[in-house]
Amino acid sequence: MLDRYIDMTLTGEPGLAELPEAEARAARAMKKAIHKGEPRYARVQEQCESEVTRSEYRCAKKAPSQETWQACID
């Protein structure tokens, strides 16, 4: 679920749209790896696992945008 959110935030990142698709995909993967290495990511992941209900999880996984994703868990 958290990975889905990160994917959505990286998709709209300026500069990636101008890159060829293969390069943009590689850049997103690198940025995602950086996010996953941050202590904040681990804290949020633990919070998701302990506080998010199954219904909220399913909603967030289907969310088409960051705003919709956030609404699922608020």
N, C-alpha and C positions, 0 to 999 in steps of 0.2 A: 504494500500500500504506500509506504513511504517512498519507495523507488519510483512508483507511478507519479507521485507529486514532483519529485526531482526531475523526472523526464519532462513533465509539463513545463516546469520553470526553465529548463534548458532549451526547449524547442523554440521558445520565443526570444531567446537571447540575441541581442544585436550582433552582427558580424557573422554569425553562423549561416544565415540565409544566403550570403554571397558566396559561400564555399561550395565546391562540388560536393555532391551527396556523400561520397565515401569519406572525404575529409571532414565534413560536418559531423558525420556519424562517429568518426574517431575522436574528434574534439569533444563531443558530448560524452563519450565513454570516459575520456580522460577527466573531464570535469566532474562526472558522476563519481568516479573513483576518489577524487580529491574530497568531495562532500562526504563520502562514506568513511573516510579516514579521520574526519573531525570528531572530537569528543561530543559535540552537540548532536551529531547524527546518532550516536549510540544512546544518548539520553532520550532523544525523541523516539527512537525505535523501541526502547524499553517502555516508554510511556504508551505508545501505540499498542504494544502487546498486552499491557496490563489494564488499560482503560477503555479501549475501543471495543464496542460490541460487534458481534458478527454482522448485524444489520448495517451498522455504520461502515464496516469494512467492505461489504458488498457494494454499498452505495459509492464509496470512494474509488473502488476499483473500476467502476463504470463511468465515473465523472469525466465529462468532456473538457472541463476547464478547471483552473486553479480555484476559482470562486465556487464552483459547484462542489469540488472536492472538499473545500473548507466547510461549506454548508452541511455536508454529510456528517461531519464529526463535531459540529458546534451544538 
